[in-house]
Amino acid sequence: MAEGPTVANTGGSGTAAVVLLGVVAIVVLLFFTGIIDLGGGGGATDVNLDTPKFDAPQGNGETPKADTLKADTPALPAKPPAQVPSAPAPGPAPAPANGG
């Protein structure tokens, strides 16, 4: 009786290697995004919150009137005159009722 081919089982399907590689990839991603910081920044973050200076109007505290404000916008171009649509063209004449 002839024997069939010999199959050598070399181990698992590689699931453990894939899981380990995925965990390493996630840890590397966390290092690059700054979530994990082993260098230590001392916990100090320098946030510059300088706001622009605003000079309040001097005087009696009233809001300036609209006619005293200047607009630096250019004038709008003149609009062409409105055109009235023409009446629709008449339709074709109806056919005679006697067919002729």
C-alpha positions in Angstrom: 0.0 0.0 0.0 1.4 3.4 -1.0 1.5 6.2 1.5 0.3 9.7 0.7 2.4 12.9 0.9 3.9 13.9 4.2 2.6 17.3 5.5 4.7 19.1 8.2 2.8 21.3 10.5 5.1 24.2 11.2 3.0 26.1 13.8 0.1 28.5 14.1 -1.5 30.6 11.5 0.4 33.8 12.4 -2.4 35.4 14.4 -0.2 36.1 17.3 2.3 37.9 15.1 -0.4 40.0 13.5 -1.8 41.0 16.9 1.7 41.9 18.2 2.5 44.0 15.0 -0.9 45.8 15.4 -0.1 46.7 19.1 3.3 48.0 18.1 1.8 50.1 15.3 -0.7 51.7 17.7 2.0 52.5 20.3 4.2 54.1 17.6 1.2 56.1 16.4 0.5 57.4 19.9 4.2 58.5 20.2 4.0 60.4 16.9 0.7 62.2 17.8 2.1 63.3 21.2 -0.3 61.4 23.3 2.6 59.4 24.8 5.5 61.7 25.7 8.4 60.0 27.3 10.7 63.1 26.8 8.6 65.1 29.3 7.9 68.6 28.5 7.7 69.4 32.2 3.9 69.6 31.9 4.2 73.3 30.8 2.4 74.4 27.7 3.0 77.9 26.5 -0.2 79.3 25.1 -0.1 82.9 23.8 -3.4 84.5 24.5 -2.6 88.1 23.4 -5.8 89.7 22.2 -5.7 92.7 19.8 -6.0 96.1 21.3 -9.3 97.9 20.9 -9.6 101.6 21.4 -13.0 102.5 22.8 -14.5 105.7 21.4 -13.7 108.7 23.6 -16.4 111.2 24.5 -19.8 110.8 26.1 -20.1 107.1 25.4 -22.8 107.4 22.8 -22.7 105.3 19.6 -21.8 107.4 16.6 -24.7 108.2 14.3 -25.0 106.4 10.9 -24.4 109.5 8.9 -21.0 110.1 10.5 -19.7 106.7 9.7 -17.6 106.3 6.5 -17.9 103.3 4.2 -14.8 102.4 2.3 -16.7 100.2 -0.1 -16.6 101.1 -3.8 -19.8 102.2 -5.6 -21.8 99.5 -7.2 -21.9 99.5 -11.1 -25.1 100.8 -12.6 -27.7 98.1 -13.4 -29.0 97.8 -16.9 -32.7 98.8 -17.4 -35.2 96.1 -16.7 -36.5 94.4 -19.8 -40.1 93.5 -20.1 -40.7 90.0 -21.5 -42.5 90.0 -24.8 -45.9 88.3 -25.2 -45.7 84.6 -26.3 -46.1 83.9 -30.0 -49.6 82.7 -31.1 -50.0 78.9 -31.5 -50.9 77.2 -34.8 -54.5 77.5 -36.0 -56.8 74.7 -35.1 -57.7 72.2 -37.8 -61.1 72.4 -39.4 -63.8 70.2 -37.8 -64.9 68.7 -41.1 -61.5 67.3 -41.9 -61.0 69.4 -45.0 
